[in-house]
Amino acid sequence: MEVPNQQLGSIADRGSFEPERDDLASRDPLAYPGYRASLESARRLPGSDEAVVAGRAQVGGHDVELALFNFAFMGGSMGEVAGERLARAMERAAQRQVPFVLRTATGGARMQEGMRSLIQMPKVVVSRMALARAGRPFIASLGHPTTGGVLASLAALSDLTVAEQDATIGFAGPRVAQGATGRSLPAGSHTASFAYDNGMVDAVVPAEEAADWIAGALDCLAVDDPEPAPSPPAEADPDRRPDPWAALQEARAQKPSSPAMLDRWCALNGDRAGGRGEGVTSVIGRIWGRRLLLLDTGGAPIQPSGLRKATRCVDLATRLGLPIVTLVDTPGADPSAGSEAQGVAWLIAQLIEKMLSAAVPILSIVTGEGGSGGALAFATADTLVAYETSVFSVIRPEGAAEILWKDTARAPDAARALKITAHDLHDLGIADQVVAGGPALDSLRRVVTYHLDRLEDDADPSPRRRHRWRNTW
């Protein structure tokens, strides 16, 4: 089958797409008036026998299973054949141990097939679950339009998602939404930018750049090709200890740009629940040929959406077998009324549970100020390393001074009493290593590579991690 260029777009490398041959044909389960004639008319379009075509391909030189929606075929609607082809494509990806790439352009379920169409939603989710069990990545490019049952089943479950710039995206299309609510939609609603601003997709690019974005993500997710490990990081002198208050000021001043330490990276945006993930930077990247998922708390208070985003990313890393690296530098979770309304304490607890359960290595590095439970949620790791210029405290010294003495001017006294330095963290049996100096990018690269190489031998380190944190007496 020759697939038209407008359907294939620029996703697959030129000449690499091999559509899977099958004998599937749409039925008429409802005896819907005029449906058979509509199908015959749609099949006369060049290269189209259904709304979905799938098969082997390469993207950026990477072998993948590729599935493409054709909006010209009955609005790209998902009927029984389209659903079966999507399911089979994911199952082939799992069997071949390659990523699955999806490009959507669809109005949703095919009305003319009624409930036989709608039940394709759980069908494709079953196969998506098989893909996840196989640990294979799923990357989606949301084209114009992407709405309805396709978005609310398969497309919304992708590991990484890019939206094409001019795409309409939403559970219901704009006209349906306005008709159902009886109200005009706000400006910009149901657009790719709206989806990005509300944390539903990882990037928005022009349609012609979607393939490059996918290829870059596949580069980050490719199997490890490790270069020789660097020399171990230099340990701090335990006899040279900073004043806790001075250390706190230095910790608050240093803000390394974490993605800059990676050789290549792909940013993850959003918590998939309406928020961008404020207070947490998350990327999939590589250092010296090694894959990892990086969570950087970045110095600001962590918002509820940041905690939800981190939980999403831990799930993603576990699914794809990526080691997790966290950089701890935050005064803690935002304690505002808005955060309380979103259950910030519940979200901290859920992230701690996810960190303890993740069946991948976790390395945590305290690079700046670690504050209370919001920071600890990111530090519940197999190995905890602290820079000698960093601090970690049960509460901010200013808050302790206010509680204990009703005098924030005594915050330096509280800092000293609370023993907040990296050396104190090591003395208390919490940190595994204190690294000399501050978190310069070259030093961070060495710390990450050195410790991940020592963690990677354990297929599932989570039992040992739970034992560690259970036995902190």
Secondary structure, DSSP 4 states (H G I P E B T S, - for coil): -PPPHHHHTTSSPTT--EEPP-------TT--TTHHHHHHHHHTSTT-SSSEEEEEEEETTEEEEEEEE-TTTGGG-B-HHHHHHHHHHHHHHHHHT--EEEEEEE-SB-GGGHHHHHTHHHHHHHHHHHHHHTT--EEEEEEEEEEHHHHTTTGGG-SEEEEETT-BEESS-HHHHHHHHSSPPPTTTTBHHHHHHTTS-SEEE-GGGHHHHHHHHHHHHSPP-PPPP-PPPPBP-TT----HHHHHHHHHH----GGGGSSEEEEE---SSS---TT-EEEEEEETTEEEEEEE-TTSPBPHHHHHHHHHHHHHHHHHT--EEEEEEES-B--SHHHHHTTHHHHHHHHHHHHHH-SS-EEEEEEEEEEHHHHHTTT-SSEEEEETT-EEESS-HHHHHHHHHS-GGGHHHHHHHHT-BHHHHHHTT--SEEESS---HHHHHHHHHHHHHHHTT-S--HHHHHHHHHT--
